[in-house]
Amino acid sequence: MSKISRRRALQLFGTSAAFVGAGSLAMPSISRAASGHVIVVGGGFGGATAAKYLKRADSNIRVTLVEPAQRFYTCPFSNLYLGGLRSFESIGHGYDALKAMGIDVVHAMAEDVNASARTVRLAGGRTLNYDKLVLSPGIDIRWGAISGYDEAASIQAPHAWKAGSQTQLLKRQLDRMPDGGVFIMSAPDNPYRCPPGPYERVSMIAHYLKTNKPKSKILVLDAKENFSKQALFMDGWKAVYGSMIEWVPQSKDGKVVRVDAGALEVETEFGTRHKASVLNVVPPQKAGVIAERAGVTAENGWVPVNPSTFASTKDANIYVVGDATVAAPMPKSGFCANAQGKVAAAAIAAALDGKQPVAPLWLNTCYSMIAPDYAISVAGVYRVADGKIIEVPNSGGVSPRDADAGFRQREAEYTKGWYAAITQDTWGTA
């Protein structure tokens, strides 16, 4: 990234004031004449944002947000909780601000979608009718994709790839881990939620261990040959943690093919076995199950969408945003989910008003903490060209490898501002 574009990206992404509303640069002005009922399933970064911006686009639209949790805990900053830098409650966000906007928030599980009848069935049997439906279901785990790793195994070897009880379980296991123990992470092949997430988690757990259990080691067994911001992560690991972290790529027998959760043991492709004190398996993933029940997933388990509106390619009245979608080169990140929620909201408001949507332009940034005063980032700008999402040439990039300690510390501060801003923009809370 050039100095000019990096400076501009930090202006957009690094401060709370600059960020709010900047996830998508194309939020059109909608006339206040439309009406209809839009149901949004899923109250995370994508769904809560879509609900909020639908009401902002046109207050006449009736918006119902269906989310079982009273309080949503974010995957972003859950790694900081594992590293001892944040409390668990600090990553939780409620829905009072959305309710105050006139959004009907229903705390229930959406169990099924009847696309032909345009209905959503909730747990308990209640049925809701919609004119337009937004699904923001996040990810579900592909249980059994790794031999021996099923839902029961996740109690002993947590994935913690959905923030909540699994995150707390992994933290308790780390707290009980003896000094001199081995933390093993199995990292998945692409695609999966938050490409740099496993490596930030390794960094934050390394910080925790260095501070509390300095004789411990970390082994990362990876199903890939490379990963997001790899050079920056590995530079940081060496500078901050020395030889504590070992990363093994697929070509050097890093792919885990079998898990024995009871023994806290994994086996790789070539038959090598590794024993852990704490075992974190991040398995292959797919779109949240409600997307499959709505009939909008492809054979690969993800949801193909119209890149200009994020309407499903299989049903024009169902829009899907966030991690569940096929939207490459946009990554599966909280920032992208927020941006996609705004684009879908604008497209739905336009459609209900009989208008064409404005061509979208998305921003994304992803900060990763390596240590409390050391962070790195990647940024990008995306648009639609020839019916596909593309990254705007020369619009983004990663932190410079030769940056000094002051630069890394400033990015750590920008990380905090980014989180405060995006949670404010999504749920109205900091």
C-alpha positions as CSV (number, residue, x, y, z in Angstrom):
1,M,0.0,0.0,0.0
2,S,1.3,3.5,-0.8
3,K,1.8,6.0,1.9
4,I,-1.1,8.1,0.6
5,S,-3.5,5.2,0.5
6,R,-2.4,3.8,3.8
7,R,-2.9,7.3,5.4
8,R,-6.3,7.5,3.9
9,A,-7.2,4.0,5.0
10,L,-6.2,4.8,8.6
11,Q,-8.3,7.9,8.4
12,L,-11.3,5.8,7.4
13,F,-10.7,2.8,9.6
14,G,-8.7,3.8,12.6
15,T,-10.9,6.3,14.4
16,S,-14.4,6.0,15.7
17,A,-15.7,9.2,14.1
18,A,-14.4,8.4,10.7
19,F,-15.6,4.9,10.6
20,V,-19.3,5.1,11.5
21,G,-21.3,4.6,8.2
22,A,-18.2,4.1,6.1
23,G,-18.5,0.3,5.6
24,S,-20.1,1.0,2.3
25,L,-19.6,4.2,0.4
26,A,-22.9,3.7,-1.5
27,M,-25.8,4.3,0.8
28,P,-28.4,6.1,-1.5
29,S,-31.0,8.5,-0.5
30,I,-34.3,6.6,-0.6
31,S,-37.7,8.4,-0.8
32,R,-39.9,7.9,2.2
33,A,-42.8,6.1,0.3
34,A,-41.9,2.5,0.4
35,S,-43.5,-0.1,2.6
36,G,-43.3,-3.8,3.3
37,H,-42.1,-6.2,5.9
38,V,-38.5,-7.3,6.0
39,I,-37.4,-10.1,8.3
40,V,-33.7,-10.2,9.2
41,V,-32.4,-13.5,10.6
42,G,-29.2,-13.2,12.6
43,G,-28.2,-10.3,14.9
44,G,-24.5,-10.1,14.2
45,F,-22.5,-7.6,12.2
46,G,-24.3,-8.3,9.0
47,G,-27.9,-8.8,10.3
48,A,-28.0,-6.0,12.9
49,T,-26.5,-3.6,10.4
50,A,-29.0,-4.5,7.7
51,A,-31.9,-4.0,10.1
52,K,-30.6,-0.7,11.3
53,Y,-29.9,0.7,7.9
54,L,-33.2,-0.5,6.5
55,K,-34.9,1.7,9.1
56,R,-32.5,4.6,8.3
57,A,-33.3,4.2,4.6
58,D,-37.0,4.3,5.1
59,S,-38.8,4.4,8.4
60,N,-42.0,3.2,6.8
61,I,-40.5,-0.3,6.3
62,R,-41.5,-2.7,9.0
63,V,-38.3,-4.5,10.1
64,T,-38.2,-7.6,12.3
65,L,-34.9,-8.9,13.6
66,V,-34.8,-12.5,14.7
67,E,-32.0,-13.4,17.0
68,P,-32.1,-16.0,19.8
69,A,-29.4,-14.3,21.9
70,Q,-30.3,-11.4,24.2
71,R,-26.7,-10.3,24.0
72,F,-24.4,-10.9,21.0
73,Y,-20.7,-11.7,21.7
74,T,-18.4,-10.9,18.8
75,C,-15.7,-13.0,17.3
76,P,-13.6,-9.8,16.8
77,F,-11.8,-9.2,20.1
78,S,-12.6,-12.6,21.4
79,N,-8.9,-13.4,20.9
80,L,-8.0,-10.4,23.1
81,Y,-10.2,-12.0,25.8
82,L,-8.2,-15.3,25.4
83,G,-5.0,-13.2,25.7
84,G,-6.2,-11.6,28.9
85,L,-6.5,-8.1,27.4
86,R,-10.4,-7.9,27.6
87,S,-13.2,-9.1,29.8
88,F,-15.7,-11.4,28.2
89,E,-18.6,-8.9,28.8
90,S,-16.7,-6.2,27.0
91,I,-17.3,-8.1,23.7
92,G,-21.0,-8.5,24.3
93,H,-23.6,-6.1,22.7
94,G,-27.4,-5.8,23.2
95,Y,-30.2,-4.7,21.0
96,D,-31.8,-1.8,22.9
97,A,-30.7,0.9,20.4
98,L,-32.2,-1.1,17.6
99,K,-35.5,-1.5,19.4
100,A,-35.5,2.2,20.1
101,M,-35.4,2.8,16.3
102,G,-38.7,0.9,15.9
103,I,-37.1,-2.5,14.9
104,D,-39.1,-5.4,16.3
105,V,-36.4,-7.6,17.9
106,V,-37.6,-11.2,18.4
107,H,-35.4,-13.3,20.6
108,A,-36.1,-16.7,19.1
109,M,-34.4,-19.3,16.9
110,A,-35.4,-19.3,13.2
111,E,-35.9,-22.9,12.4
112,D,-37.1,-22.9,8.8
113,V,-37.9,-20.8,5.7
114,N,-40.7,-21.5,3.2
115,A,-39.5,-19.4,0.3
116,S,-42.6,-20.0,-1.9
117,A,-44.9,-18.9,0.9
118,R,-42.4,-16.2,2.1
119,T,-42.6,-17.3,5.7
120,V,-40.1,-17.9,8.5
121,R,-41.0,-20.5,11.2
122,L,-39.6,-19.8,14.7
123,A,-38.9,-22.3,17.5
124,G,-42.2,-22.9,19.2
125,G,-44.1,-22.8,16.0
126,R,-44.7,-19.1,15.4
127,T,-44.7,-18.1,11.7
128,L,-43.8,-14.7,10.3
129,N,-44.6,-13.5,6.8
130,Y,-42.1,-11.4,4.8
131,D,-41.9,-9.4,1.6
132,K,-38.1,-9.5,1.7
133,L,-35.9,-11.7,3.8
134,V,-32.3,-11.1,4.9
135,L,-30.3,-14.0,6.2
136,S,-27.1,-13.3,8.2
137,P,-26.6,-16.8,9.7
138,G,-22.8,-16.7,10.0
139,I,-21.1,-20.1,9.9
140,D,-21.8,-23.6,11.1
141,I,-19.2,-26.3,11.7
142,R,-18.8,-29.2,9.3
143,W,-18.9,-31.9,12.0
144,G,-17.1,-35.0,10.9
145,A,-15.0,-33.3,8.2
146,I,-12.0,-34.2,10.4
147,S,-12.3,-37.8,11.5
148,G,-13.2,-37.9,15.2
149,Y,-14.2,-34.3,15.5
150,D,-17.9,-34.0,16.2
151,E,-19.9,-31.8,18.4
152,A,-19.2,-33.9,21.5
153,A,-15.5,-33.7,20.8
154,S,-15.7,-29.9,20.9
155,I,-16.3,-30.0,24.6
156,Q,-12.8,-31.4,25.2
157,A,-11.1,-29.8,22.2
158,P,-13.1,-26.5,21.6
159,H,-13.1,-24.7,18.2
160,A,-14.2,-21.4,19.8
161,W,-15.0,-20.2,16.3
162,K,-18.4,-18.9,17.4
163,A,-17.9,-16.4,20.3
164,G,-19.7,-17.5,23.4
165,S,-19.5,-20.6,25.6
166,Q,-16.9,-22.2,23.4
167,T,-14.7,-19.1,23.9
168,Q,-15.1,-19.3,27.6
169,L,-14.3,-23.0,27.6
170,L,-11.1,-22.5,25.8
171,K,-10.1,-19.7,28.2
172,R,-10.7,-22.0,31.2
173,Q,-8.6,-24.6,29.6
174,L,-5.8,-22.1,29.1
175,D,-6.0,-21.0,32.7
176,R,-5.7,-24.6,33.9
177,M,-2.8,-25.4,31.5
178,P,0.5,-26.1,33.3
179,D,3.5,-24.0,32.7
180,G,5.6,-25.9,30.2
181,G,2.5,-27.4,28.5
182,V,1.8,-27.4,24.7
183,F,-1.1,-25.5,23.1
184,I,-1.9,-27.0,19.7
185,M,-4.1,-25.4,17.1
186,S,-5.4,-27.1,14.0
187,A,-6.0,-24.4,11.4
188,P,-8.4,-25.1,8.4
189,D,-8.0,-24.7,4.7
190,N,-9.8,-21.9,2.9
191,P,-12.5,-20.6,3.0
192,Y,-13.4,-20.0,6.6
193,R,-14.5,-17.2,8.9
194,C,-11.8,-14.5,9.4
195,P,-8.7,-15.5,7.4
196,P,-6.2,-14.0,9.9
197,G,-8.2,-15.1,13.0
198,P,-6.3,-18.3,13.8
199,Y,-3.0,-16.4,13.7
200,E,-4.2,-13.5,15.9
201,R,-5.4,-16.1,18.3
202,V,-2.0,-17.7,18.4
203,S,-0.5,-14.3,19.0
204,M,-2.8,-13.5,21.9
205,I,-2.4,-16.9,23.5
206,A,1.3,-16.5,23.2
207,H,1.1,-13.2,25.0
208,Y,-0.9,-14.9,27.8
209,L,1.5,-17.8,28.1
210,K,4.6,-15.5,28.0
211,T,3.1,-13.5,30.8
212,N,1.8,-16.3,32.9
213,K,3.3,-19.6,31.8
214,P,6.6,-18.8,29.9
215,K,7.9,-22.3,29.6
216,S,5.0,-23.3,27.4
217,K,5.0,-23.9,23.6
218,I,2.5,-23.3,20.8
219,L,2.2,-25.6,17.7
220,V,0.1,-24.6,14.8
221,L,-0.7,-27.4,12.4
222,D,-2.1,-25.9,9.2
223,A,-4.0,-27.4,6.3
224,K,-2.7,-24.5,4.1
225,E,0.6,-23.5,2.6
226,N,0.2,-19.8,3.5
227,F,-2.1,-17.5,5.4
228,S,-3.3,-13.9,5.6
229,K,-0.6,-11.4,6.6
230,Q,1.8,-14.3,7.0
231,A,5.1,-12.4,6.8
232,L,3.9,-9.8,9.2
233,F,2.7,-12.4,11.7
234,M,5.9,-14.4,11.6
235,D,8.0,-11.3,11.9
236,G,6.0,-10.3,15.0
237,W,6.1,-13.8,16.5
238,K,9.9,-13.9,16.2
239,A,10.4,-10.4,17.6
240,V,8.0,-10.7,20.5
241,Y,7.8,-14.4,21.4
242,G,11.1,-15.9,20.1
243,S,10.9,-19.6,19.6
244,M,7.6,-20.1,21.5
245,I,5.5,-20.5,18.3
246,E,6.0,-23.2,15.6
247,W,4.0,-23.1,12.5
248,V,3.8,-26.3,10.3
249,P,2.3,-25.9,6.7
250,Q,0.4,-28.6,4.9
251,S,3.5,-29.5,2.8
252,K,5.5,-30.3,6.0
253,D,2.7,-32.5,7.4
254,G,0.6,-29.8,9.0
255,K,-2.8,-31.0,7.9
256,V,-4.8,-32.7,10.7
257,V,-6.9,-35.6,9.5
258,R,-7.9,-37.2,12.8
259,V,-8.7,-36.0,16.3
260,D,-8.8,-37.9,19.5
261,A,-10.4,-35.3,21.8
262,G,-10.3,-37.5,24.9
263,A,-6.6,-38.0,24.6
264,L,-6.0,-34.4,23.4
265,E,-4.2,-35.9,20.4
266,V,-4.2,-35.2,16.7
267,E,-2.9,-37.2,13.7
268,T,-1.7,-35.6,10.5
269,E,-1.8,-36.8,6.9
270,F,1.5,-38.7,7.1
271,G,0.6,-40.4,10.4
272,T,2.4,-38.1,12.8
273,R,0.7,-37.8,16.2
274,H,0.9,-34.8,18.4
275,K,-0.2,-34.6,22.1
276,A,-1.5,-31.3,23.5
277,S,-2.1,-29.9,26.9
278,V,-4.8,-27.7,25.4
279,L,-6.2,-28.6,21.9
280,N,-8.0,-26.0,19.8
281,V,-9.4,-27.4,16.6
282,V,-10.7,-24.9,14.0
283,P,-12.5,-27.2,11.6
284,P,-13.9,-26.7,8.1
285,Q,-17.0,-24.6,8.0
286,K,-20.1,-23.8,5.9
287,A,-23.0,-21.3,5.9
288,G,-25.3,-21.3,8.9
289,V,-27.9,-24.0,8.7
290,I,-30.9,-21.7,8.1
291,A,-29.4,-20.8,4.7
292,E,-29.5,-24.5,3.7
293,R,-33.1,-24.8,4.9
294,A,-34.0,-21.7,2.9
295,G,-32.6,-23.5,-0.2
296,V,-30.0,-20.9,-1.1
297,T,-26.8,-22.7,-0.5
298,A,-24.6,-24.2,-3.3
299,E,-23.0,-27.7,-3.2
300,N,-20.0,-26.2,-1.5
301,G,-22.1,-25.2,1.5
302,W,-21.9,-21.4,0.9
303,V,-24.4,-19.0,-0.5
304,P,-23.9,-17.5,-4.0
305,V,-25.2,-13.9,-4.3
306,N,-25.8,-11.1,-6.7
307,P,-22.7,-9.0,-6.1
308,S,-24.6,-5.7,-6.6
309,T,-27.4,-6.4,-4.1
310,F,-26.4,-9.5,-2.1
311,A,-29.7,-11.1,-3.2
312,S,-29.5,-14.9,-3.4
313,T,-28.9,-16.1,-7.0
314,K,-31.6,-18.8,-6.2
315,D,-34.3,-16.5,-4.8
316,A,-34.5,-12.8,-5.5
317,N,-36.5,-12.1,-2.3
318,I,-33.8,-13.6,0.0
319,Y,-30.7,-11.5,0.6
320,V,-27.7,-13.1,2.4
321,V,-24.9,-11.1,4.0
322,G,-21.8,-11.9,6.0
323,D,-19.7,-15.0,6.4
324,A,-22.3,-17.3,4.8
325,T,-21.8,-15.8,1.4
326,V,-19.6,-16.4,-1.6
327,A,-18.2,-12.9,-2.0
328,A,-14.5,-13.3,-2.7
329,P,-12.2,-11.4,-2.9
330,M,-14.0,-9.8,0.0
331,P,-12.9,-11.8,3.1
332,K,-15.3,-13.4,5.6
333,S,-14.9,-10.6,8.2
334,G,-17.0,-8.6,10.6
335,F,-16.2,-5.4,8.7
336,C,-17.3,-7.0,5.4
337,A,-20.5,-8.3,7.0
338,N,-21.3,-4.8,8.2
339,A,-20.6,-3.3,4.7
340,Q,-22.7,-6.0,3.0
341,G,-25.6,-5.4,5.4
342,K,-25.6,-1.8,4.3
343,V,-25.6,-2.7,0.6
344,A,-28.4,-5.2,1.1
345,A,-30.5,-2.7,3.1
346,A,-30.1,0.0,0.4
347,A,-31.0,-2.5,-2.4
348,I,-34.1,-3.7,-0.5
349,A,-35.3,-0.2,0.3
350,A,-34.9,0.7,-3.4
351,A,-36.7,-2.4,-4.6
352,L,-39.6,-1.8,-2.2
353,D,-39.8,1.7,-3.6
354,G,-39.7,0.5,-7.2
355,K,-36.2,1.9,-7.9
356,Q,-32.9,0.5,-9.0
357,P,-30.1,0.1,-6.5
358,V,-27.0,2.3,-6.6
359,A,-23.8,0.6,-7.6
360,P,-22.0,-0.4,-4.3
361,L,-18.5,0.3,-3.2
362,W,-17.2,-1.4,-0.1
363,L,-14.3,-0.8,2.3
364,N,-12.7,-3.4,4.4
365,T,-9.9,-3.3,7.0
366,C,-8.7,-6.0,9.3
367,Y,-6.5,-5.3,12.3
368,S,-4.7,-8.2,14.1
369,M,-3.1,-7.9,17.5
370,I,0.2,-9.6,18.0
371,A,0.9,-8.1,21.4
372,P,-0.7,-5.4,23.5
373,D,1.4,-2.7,21.8
374,Y,1.9,-4.4,18.4
375,A,-0.7,-4.7,15.7
376,I,-0.8,-5.2,11.9
377,S,-3.5,-4.6,9.3
378,V,-4.7,-5.2,5.8
379,A,-7.1,-2.9,4.0
380,G,-9.0,-3.0,0.7
381,V,-11.7,-1.3,-1.4
382,Y,-14.1,-3.4,-3.5
383,R,-16.5,-2.8,-6.3
384,V,-18.5,-4.7,-9.0
385,A,-17.1,-5.1,-12.5
386,D,-18.4,-7.4,-15.2
387,G,-20.8,-9.0,-12.7
388,K,-18.1,-9.9,-10.2
389,I,-16.7,-8.3,-7.0
390,I,-13.2,-7.1,-7.6
391,E,-10.6,-5.4,-5.4
392,V,-9.9,-1.9,-6.7
393,P,-6.3,-1.9,-8.0
394,N,-3.8,-0.1,-5.7
395,S,-6.5,0.6,-3.1
396,G,-5.3,-1.5,-0.3
397,G,-2.5,-3.5,1.1
398,V,-0.9,-4.5,4.4
399,S,1.2,-2.8,7.0
400,P,4.8,-2.3,6.0
401,R,7.2,-5.0,7.2
402,D,9.9,-2.4,8.0
403,A,7.6,-0.3,10.3
404,D,9.1,0.8,13.6
405,A,7.8,0.1,17.1
406,G,5.8,3.4,17.1
407,F,3.9,2.5,14.0
408,R,3.0,-0.9,15.4
409,Q,1.8,0.7,18.6
410,R,-0.3,3.2,16.7
411,E,-1.9,0.3,14.8
412,A,-2.7,-1.3,18.2
413,E,-4.5,1.9,19.2
414,Y,-6.3,2.0,15.8
415,T,-7.5,-1.5,16.5
416,K,-9.3,-0.3,19.6
417,G,-10.8,2.6,17.8
418,W,-12.0,0.3,15.0
419,Y,-13.7,-2.1,17.4
420,A,-15.4,0.8,19.3
421,A,-16.6,2.3,16.0
422,I,-17.9,-0.8,14.3
423,T,-19.8,-2.0,17.4
424,Q,-21.3,1.5,17.7
425,D,-22.3,1.4,14.0
426,T,-23.8,-2.1,14.3
427,W,-25.6,-2.1,17.7
428,G,-25.4,1.5,18.8
429,T,-23.1,0.5,21.7
430,A,-19.4,0.9,22.2
